[in-house]
Amino acid sequence: MIKKDNIYLGIAIGFIVPVASYALFYFADSMFHINHRASGNQVIKDTTLHLMALCLDLLLIRLYSTKWNFDQSSKGIMISIMLLALLIVIVNYKSFIE
């Protein structure tokens, strides 16, 4: 990880890690079930993949705030978590209601 205490770096890391982990989770899910998206038989819902990717940022906050004492970077990661969580709720609004 980049060991620099900067709020903008925290925001960038907070956005990059969930996007990359979502892509990894999505790829792993589709590797195990090749045609599940075309047939409608999803093993893991997209909402679950979104939340799994977002939870990895919580590990980053723990690392940045306690081990390295980078408060500004951890604030940036927290800002990105809040924005991504809001985006997840907006995008998946109908699936949360059902």
Buried (B, 14 or more C-beta within 10 A) or exposed (E): EEEEBBBEBBBBBBBEBBEEBBEBBBEEBBEEEEEBBEEEEBEBEBBEBBBBBBEBBEEBBEBBBEEBEBEBBBBBBBBBBEEBBEEBEEEBEEEEEE
